């Protein structure tokens, strides 16, 4: 049984997409000091929603991070980038087929970019705190390292984002600054510039933005914050299905609203199984329908 806490609202996923897009259009940047919230109700007291996984696949090594590199022309060709616990990178598809090694360094974090009608790109932080970039080289899932230029910056981690970002990325630096980076990509080269910086408390959790990435992983449990700040949430049991096993604990969570084709046309959520080398996925469509079912059973406020 996997416990996943979601906040109570009408069609949260649809709202989240619209709200994020509105923020981008307005140029609004939310500071971390105003959005560091938590669910205060004890988990065992939260209402329960039962769910089953959409699909899963096993990996050859323990995975610590996962990033998405979508393909808007052929969504089923979108790549999933895996970072092993040993710091090695691999490119695979949504089914986990034929993983390709990428890069030659040891890495600590990864972040996928969204590029319309162009080869995919993802970023990686190496063990020295430097940022490297990789460009999709063919339709087989291979990536080549890009020539990287820009202002000197040491990074600890990328700030997660539910959306499929374009050319803007948030990173956390060792001196506790959340830095917004803007990237320009051209002919196998990538240039980076710093747009703005905000000081944050010295905790990696402060890299989160509760609007663009409302998930918190705590002791193997995944919590989801409510951007509307209404209600405290639900506890979701991810149970065994007919052919796909559920989870008891997770060691990672990653999500995207990008189209990955078929079941994942509206995006997906990925979980790492903390007890074995396996990744489990839920489609946003399924997630939305389950939340709508709960909403319909609640009395009007």
N, C-alpha and C positions, 0 to 999 in steps of 0.2 A: 504494500500500500504506500502510495506516495502522496504526501500532503502538500497541497498547493493553495495558497491563499489569494483570493481575488476580491476586489472591492465591489460593493453593490452599486450598480448604476444601469441605466438603459443602454443596451448595445454599446458596451465600453469600447470595443475594438473600433467600431465605426467612429465613435466620438474621438478616440485617441488620434486616429488618422487625420480627421478634419481639424482637430485642435492643433496638432503639430504643424499641419500645412498653414493654418492661419498664423501661427507664431512666426513661421519662416517668412510669410508674405509681409507681415508687419515689421519684421526685423527685430522682434522682441527676443532678448536673451535673458533667461531666468538664472539668477544667481543661486548657488548652492545653499547659501545661508537661509534662503527663504523656502527651500523645498526639502530639507532634511526632516522627514516625518517618519512615523512608524505606526504599526498596528498595535494598539494597546490592549485589546481584548485577548485573554489567554487563548492559544490555539485550540485547546480542547473544548472551548465554549463556542467556537464559531460553527455556523451551519455548514453542513457537508453537501458537496456535489460529487457524485460518482462519475468518473470518466474512464475511457480506455484509450490507449495509444493508437495513433493513426498508422504508424509503421516504425520499424527499428532496423538497425544493422550493427553487426559486431565490428570491432576494430582490432588490428594486430598489436596494438600497444595502448597503454593508458593515455587518455586525452585530457588535457587541462584547459584548452580554449578551443572555440569554434567561431568561424567568421563566414559570412555569406558574400559571394561575388555574383550578383544576378546577371542574366542575359535577357534584355527586353525583346530582342528579335526572336530568339528561340528559347523560351523560358526553361525548357527541360534540359538545356545545356548549361544552366547556371551552375557555378562551382561552389563547393563547400570546402573551406580551408580548415585543416585540423592542425593543432599544435600539440605535440606529445608532451608528456610530463618530463621527458628528457630534453625538450627544447627544439625538437626537429619539426619541420613543416611538411605537410602533405596536401595535395589537391585531389579531391574526389568529387563525385556527383551526389545528388540527393539520395541515391540508393547505396552509396558507399562503395561503388565499383572502381576497381583498378586505380588505387591511390598512387599519385605521382609525387616523388620527393621534390621539394622546392628549397632553394637557398643553400648556403654552406656554413652559416653561423649557428650559434645557439641563441634561441629566441625566447622571449618572456611574454609577449602579447601580440595579438593580430587584430586587424580591422579591415573589413571589406568596403570598397567604394562602389557606387552605382554610376555607370556610364552608359548613356543611351547610344545605341548604334555604333559601339566602339568596343574593342577588346577590354576585358575586365582588368581591374587593378586592385591589389590589396597592399596594406602596409604592415610592417612587422617591427617590433622593438627588439634589438639584439641585447646580448648580455651586458654590453657597455653603455646601454641607454640610448644608443643611436637608432634613428628610424631608417629602415630600408623599404624600398618599394619594388613590387613585382608586377609584370605585365603579362597578360594571357598571350601565349605564343602561338597556339593552334586550337583546333576543335577537339583535341584529345585531352585537354586539361593540363598541359604543360605551361609553366610560367618561367619567364626570364627576368633577371634582375635589371632594374632601370638605373640610369645615371641620375643621381640624386643631388640636388643643390638647394641651398637656402640658408637661412639664419641658423647659427649653432643653437641646438636645443637638446637637453638631456631629458628623456622621458621615462616615467615609471610605468604608466599604463595608459591605454586609450579609454576615454569615457564612453561607456556603452550607449547605444542608440537603437530604439526600436525601428526607426525608419531606415530606408536604404540611402545613406548619405551620398551626396554628389562629390563636391570638391572641398568641403569643410569638415574638419575633424577636431574634437576636443581631446587634449591629453593632460595628464597630471604629471608635473615635474617633481624632482626630488626636493625642491625648496617650497613645496606645497602651493604651487600656482596651477590653476586650471587655465590652460592656454588654448585659444582658438587658432587653428592653423588653416590656411587656405592653400590649396595645391593647384598648380597649372601643369597639365600634361600635354606633351607634344613630341612626336617622333621618338618614342622610347626614352624620353627624358621627363623628369618630374621636378618642378621647382616649388619650394615651400616658403611661405612668408607668414609672420605672426600678425594676426588681426587684432586681438586683444588678450589681456590676462586679468585674472581675478584671484586674489589670495583666498585659500580655503583652509579649513582645519586639517591638521596633519594626519589624515586617515584616508586610506584608499576608497572607503565607502563614500567619501565626499565627492568622488569623481562622478557619482551617479547624478542623473537629473531625473527627478520623480515624474516629469511629464514625458520626456522622450524615452526613458527606460525605467518603468515603474517596478522592476523586479528586484528583490533582495534574496540572496542565498544565505541561509543561516542554519548551521548544524544539519545540513542535508535537506532542509525544508526550503521551499521557494515561497516567498511572500510577494504579493502584488499590491502596490499602493494605489489609492484612489485619487486621481488628479482633481476630482470635484470636491474632495474632502467630505464625502457623505458616507456615513456608515463605516464599519470597520472591516468587513470582508467576509469571505467564505473559505472553508477548508475543503479542498478537492482531493478525493482519493483517486489516484491513477491505478486502476485495477488491471488484472489479467484479462485479456480478450480471448477470442477463440484461438488465435494463432500468435498473438503478440503479448508478451509478458509485461506487467506493469513495473513500477519502481517502489522501493521503500525509502531510498535516499538518493539525492542527486549531488554531483560534485561540480556541475557547471550548468548554466542556462544561457541560451542565445536565441534571439528572435529577429525576424525580419518581416516587413510588410510587402516586400518585393514578390513579384509573381515567379513561382517556380514550377508552374504548369500543373495540369490535372487537379488533384486534390488541393494543391498548394497555390492556387491562383491568387488568393488573398494573403498569402504569406504563411508563416509557420513558427512554432516554438520548438526548440531542440533542448533536450535534457541529457546530461551525461550520467550514466548509472554509476553510483559510487561504489558498488559492490562487484562489478565486473566490467570488462572492456566492451561497452555497448552504448550506443546513442539511440534515444527514443524521441519520436517526433509527434506533434499534435498540430493539425491544421487550424488556422485562424477561423475558418468557416465553422468547423466543429465547435471550437471554443465559443464563438459568438452565439451559436444556436443553443448551447448549454446554458449560457448566461441569460439569454432571452427567456428560456423555459423557467428559470428561477424567478426572473423579474415578473413574469406573468402570474406567478403564484403569490406574490406579495401584495398586501393591501395597499391602496393608494395613500400617499402621505398628505 
